[in-house]
Amino acid sequence: MIAQLTEALTEAYAISAAVLAADGLLRSAGIPAALFVGRGGDRVGAGAESAEGISRLSREDCLLYQFSTGSALNDWFAAAPCRRGLVYQNITPAEFFEPYDPVLADRLRWGREQLAEIAPRADFAIASSSYSARELRQLGCERVHVLSVPVRFERYGEAADPELKKRLSDGKKNILFVGRQAPNKCIEDVILFTDYYAAATGEPCRAVLPGERSLQGYVRALDALKTDIEVFAPGRISHAQLIAAYETADLFLCMSEHEGFCVPLTESMYFGVPVLAYAATAVGETLGEGAQLFDEKDFPAVAERMYSLLHDEALRERTAAAQKERLSAFAPERWAEQLLAILRSEGVL
């Protein structure tokens, strides 16, 4: 049996999506599988069991653990009586959250301490990027495979929400970023650089920022920013509304300073939205060759790059072509083949 263990299942998050995709793949291939969850979430009813169930695993089984933060499950994984595979999409450094949520910051620090303890004890690991794989190797994990996060592109062929699409189709330049409003994502930079661009060019612009707004201290700081542009930050939105946001986007501006993969980058590639991104952590790796990256958050320089991507049709076409070519690396069937190959190479299939 191949079992998976995760702290929680919440469909909107990349970790949960990866767990559910792997579970579906194993079962469809006729491989005995189990899914164990710690705290729960909005998809626990889909065949998942309480984490206590891992105690029944035997030496012939394999436990894949989606490592995410400080948790008692980390100790459970280390003590599991079977082969152990660590699955890692990275942990956001605690320093980002310290000013807004010290409790969460402590939990993230605890997670990194636990990672340093259990990484050398895992039989193998699967990292979502080379960036994350390097960290695991530095911690003493000898067998590390790189496998991207699964992306369900078939969902993006669904219809867009007509009301939101109409609202966002009023002639303003829509500068999009999708993701939880968290300090490592640097949402404030998306707002401020869009505001600077609008002032410098005279073009009407809107920052479109769908994503969970649960970190109240950070959200209040964002809402207090003084700008002259419209900031559309609706919180979590429906899938149809997300499609509307992508279909009306003129540019995807990523200012994030910490990403283990960043699924919205692949979504932008799918919708043909040019991406301009700060080259931090795994961002450049996810975007691949031909990506429009910058190394410094310099207002005039970034605004110039924004203008080129918004108005130079030849550049937009080249960027879209490079992004489309990169997208093939994340095809669901390729991800499935790679995961099964990794499991075979580790002798668990």
C-alpha positions in Angstrom: 0.0 0.0 0.0 1.0 3.6 -0.7 -0.5 5.9 1.9 -0.4 9.7 2.0 -0.3 11.8 5.2 -1.2 15.5 5.2 -1.9 18.1 7.9 -5.2 19.2 6.2 -7.2 18.9 3.0 -8.5 22.1 1.5 -9.1 22.0 -2.2 -8.0 25.6 -2.9 -4.4 25.0 -1.8 -1.6 23.5 -4.0 -0.6 21.0 -1.3 -4.1 19.5 -1.0 -4.4 19.5 -4.8 -1.2 17.5 -5.0 -2.4 15.0 -2.4 -5.7 14.4 -4.1 -4.2 14.1 -7.5 -1.7 11.5 -6.3 -4.4 9.6 -4.5 -6.6 9.6 -7.6 -3.7 8.4 -9.8 -2.8 5.5 -7.5 -6.3 4.3 -7.2 -6.9 4.6 -11.0 -3.8 2.5 -11.6 -5.1 -0.2 -9.3 -2.5 0.5 -6.6 -3.7 0.0 -3.0 -3.8 3.5 -1.5 -4.9 5.3 1.6 -5.2 9.0 2.6 -4.7 10.2 6.2 -5.4 13.7 7.4 -4.5 15.5 10.6 -6.7 18.6 11.1 -9.3 18.0 8.5 -10.5 20.5 5.9 -13.3 20.8 3.3 -12.5 17.5 1.4 -12.0 15.0 4.3 -15.2 13.2 3.2 -13.5 12.0 0.0 -12.2 8.8 1.4 -9.7 10.3 3.9 -9.1 8.8 7.4 -7.8 10.3 10.6 -4.0 10.4 10.9 -4.1 7.9 13.7 -4.6 5.2 11.0 -1.0 5.3 10.0 -0.3 3.0 13.0 -1.6 0.1 11.0 0.9 0.4 8.2 3.4 -2.4 7.9 7.0 -2.6 6.7 5.9 -3.5 3.2 3.9 -0.2 2.9 5.1 3.3 1.9 4.0 6.6 3.5 4.2 9.8 1.5 4.1 12.8 3.8 3.2 16.3 2.4 5.3 18.4 4.7 3.9 21.9 5.2 4.5 23.4 8.7 5.3 22.7 12.3 3.1 19.8 13.4 2.9 16.7 15.6 2.4 14.7 12.4 6.1 15.3 11.6 7.0 13.2 14.5 4.4 10.6 13.5 6.0 10.4 10.0 9.5 9.9 11.4 8.2 7.0 13.6 6.1 5.3 10.9 6.9 1.5 10.6 7.4 1.6 6.8 9.3 3.2 4.0 9.0 7.0 4.3 8.9 9.5 1.4 8.9 13.2 2.2 7.0 15.4 -0.2 8.1 19.1 0.1 6.8 22.3 -1.5 8.8 24.5 0.9 8.0 26.4 4.0 7.7 30.2 4.0 10.3 31.8 6.2 8.8 32.9 9.5 10.3 36.4 9.2 7.6 37.4 6.7 4.8 36.7 9.2 6.4 37.9 12.4 4.9 41.5 12.2 1.4 40.2 11.5 1.0 36.8 13.2 3.7 35.8 15.7 1.9 32.5 16.5 2.0 31.5 12.9 5.6 32.6 12.6 6.6 30.4 15.6 4.8 27.5 13.9 6.8 28.0 10.7 10.0 28.2 12.6 9.0 24.9 14.4 8.4 23.4 11.0 11.9 24.2 9.8 13.4 22.8 12.9 11.4 19.6 12.5 12.3 19.4 8.8 16.0 19.5 9.7 15.4 16.5 12.0 13.4 14.3 9.7 14.8 15.1 6.3 17.9 12.9 6.9 15.7 10.1 8.2 13.4 9.9 5.1 14.1 7.1 2.7 13.6 9.5 -0.2 12.0 12.8 -0.9 10.0 14.5 -3.7 10.5 18.3 -4.1 8.3 20.6 -6.2 11.3 22.5 -7.6 15.1 22.3 -7.7 15.1 25.2 -5.3 13.3 23.1 -2.7 15.4 20.0 -3.6 18.6 21.9 -2.8 17.3 22.7 0.7 16.5 19.0 1.4 19.9 17.9 0.2 21.6 20.5 2.4 19.7 19.0 5.3 21.1 15.6 4.6 18.4 13.9 2.6 20.3 11.8 0.1 17.7 10.7 -2.4 15.7 13.7 -3.7 13.5 13.7 -6.8 12.1 16.9 -8.4 8.4 16.7 -9.5 6.3 19.7 -10.2 3.0 20.4 -8.6 0.1 18.8 -10.6 -2.0 21.4 -12.5 -5.5 20.5 -13.6 -5.6 22.4 -16.9 -8.9 20.7 -17.9 -10.7 22.9 -15.4 -9.7 26.1 -17.2 -11.8 25.3 -20.2 -14.9 26.1 -18.2 -17.0 29.2 -18.8 -16.0 32.5 -17.1 -18.3 34.3 -14.8 -20.1 36.8 -17.1 -20.7 39.5 -14.5 -17.1 39.7 -13.3 -15.8 39.5 -16.9 -18.1 42.4 -17.8 -16.9 44.5 -14.8 -13.2 44.0 -15.7 -13.7 44.7 -19.4 -14.1 48.5 -19.0 -11.0 49.6 -20.8 -8.6 49.7 -17.8 -5.4 47.8 -17.9 -5.9 44.8 -15.5 -2.7 44.0 -13.7 -3.3 40.6 -12.1 -1.8 38.6 -9.3 -3.5 35.5 -7.9 -2.7 34.1 -4.5 -3.3 34.3 -0.8 -2.7 37.8 0.5 0.3 37.0 2.6 3.5 39.0 3.2 5.8 36.7 1.3 3.6 37.4 -1.8 4.4 41.1 -1.5 0.9 42.2 -2.6 1.8 45.7 -1.6 4.4 45.8 -4.3 1.9 44.7 -7.0 -0.3 47.6 -5.9 2.4 50.2 -5.6 4.1 49.3 -8.9 0.8 49.3 -10.7 0.1 52.8 -9.2 3.5 54.0 -10.2 3.0 52.7 -13.8 -0.4 54.4 -14.0 1.0 57.7 -12.8 4.0 57.5 -15.2 2.0 56.6 -18.3 -1.4 58.2 -17.6 -3.1 54.9 -18.4 -6.1 53.9 -16.3 -5.0 50.7 -14.4 -6.5 48.3 -12.0 -4.8 45.9 -9.6 -6.8 42.6 -9.6 -5.9 40.6 -6.6 -8.1 37.5 -5.9 -7.0 35.4 -3.0 -7.7 34.6 0.6 -7.6 37.6 3.0 -7.4 35.9 6.3 -4.2 37.4 7.7 -6.0 40.5 9.1 -3.0 42.6 10.2 -1.5 42.3 6.7 -4.8 42.9 5.0 -5.3 46.1 7.0 -1.9 47.3 5.9 -2.8 46.6 2.3 -6.1 48.4 2.6 -4.4 51.4 4.2 -2.1 52.0 1.2 -2.8 55.4 -0.5 -2.9 55.0 -4.3 -4.8 56.5 -7.2 -5.7 53.3 -8.9 -8.6 50.9 -8.4 -7.6 47.9 -6.2 -9.9 45.0 -6.7 -9.3 42.5 -3.9 -12.4 40.3 -3.6 -10.9 37.6 -1.4 -11.4 34.0 -2.4 -13.5 33.8 -5.5 -15.3 31.0 -7.4 -13.6 29.0 -10.2 -15.7 30.8 -12.8 -14.7 34.2 -11.4 -11.0 33.1 -11.4 -11.3 32.3 -15.1 -12.9 35.7 -15.7 -9.9 37.3 -14.0 -7.4 35.5 -16.2 -9.4 36.1 -19.4 -9.5 39.9 -18.8 -5.9 40.2 -17.5 -3.5 42.3 -19.5 -0.4 41.4 -17.4 0.4 39.0 -14.5 2.8 40.8 -12.2 4.4 38.6 -9.6 6.4 40.4 -6.8 6.5 37.4 -4.5 9.8 36.9 -2.6 9.2 33.2 -1.6 7.6 30.5 -3.7 8.3 26.7 -3.7 6.5 26.5 -7.1 3.6 29.0 -7.7 0.7 27.4 -9.5 -0.8 30.8 -10.7 2.2 31.2 -12.9 1.2 28.1 -14.8 -2.4 29.3 -15.0 -1.2 32.5 -16.6 0.7 30.5 -19.1 -2.4 28.6 -19.9 -4.5 31.7 -20.5 -1.8 33.4 -22.6 -1.3 36.2 -20.1 2.2 37.6 -20.2 4.0 37.2 -16.9 6.5 39.7 -15.5 8.0 38.4 -12.3 10.6 39.1 -9.6 13.2 36.4 -9.9 13.1 35.0 -6.4 13.3 31.4 -5.1 11.5 29.0 -7.5 9.7 31.6 -9.7 12.2 31.6 -12.5 12.4 27.9 -12.5 8.7 27.5 -12.8 8.5 30.0 -15.7 11.4 28.5 -17.5 13.5 29.8 -20.5 12.2 32.9 -22.1 10.6 34.2 -18.9 10.3 38.0 -18.4 12.1 38.3 -15.0 13.8 41.2 -13.1 16.2 41.1 -10.2 15.6 44.5 -8.6 12.4 46.1 -7.5 13.2 49.4 -9.2 10.1 51.5 -10.0 11.2 53.1 -13.3 12.8 49.9 -14.6 9.9 47.7 -13.8 7.4 50.3 -15.2 9.4 50.3 -18.5 9.2 46.5 -18.6 5.4 46.6 -17.9 4.9 49.1 -20.7 6.8 46.9 -23.2 4.8 43.9 -22.3 1.5 45.8 -22.5 2.2 47.6 -25.8 4.8 45.8 -27.8 2.8 43.2 -29.7 5.9 41.3 -30.9 7.2 41.0 -27.4 3.8 39.8 -26.1 3.7 37.2 -28.8 7.3 36.0 -28.1 6.5 35.8 -24.4 3.2 34.0 -25.0 5.0 31.5 -27.2 7.8 30.8 -24.6 5.1 30.4 -21.9 3.1 28.0 -24.1 6.2 25.9 -24.7 7.0 25.8 -21.0 3.4 24.8 -20.3 4.0 21.4 -21.8 6.3 20.5 -18.9 3.3 20.5 -16.6 0.9 18.3 -18.7 -1.1 16.1 -16.3 -0.1 12.9 -18.1 3.6 13.8 -17.8 3.2 14.5 -14.1 1.5 11.1 -13.6 4.3 9.3 -15.5 7.0 11.0 -13.5 5.4 10.2 -10.2 5.0 6.5 -11.0 8.6 6.4 -12.3 9.8 7.9 -9.0 7.9 5.4 -7.0 9.2 2.5 -9.1 12.8 3.8 -8.8 12.4 3.7 -5.0 11.1 0.2 -5.0 7.6 1.0 -3.7 5.8 -0.2 -6.8 
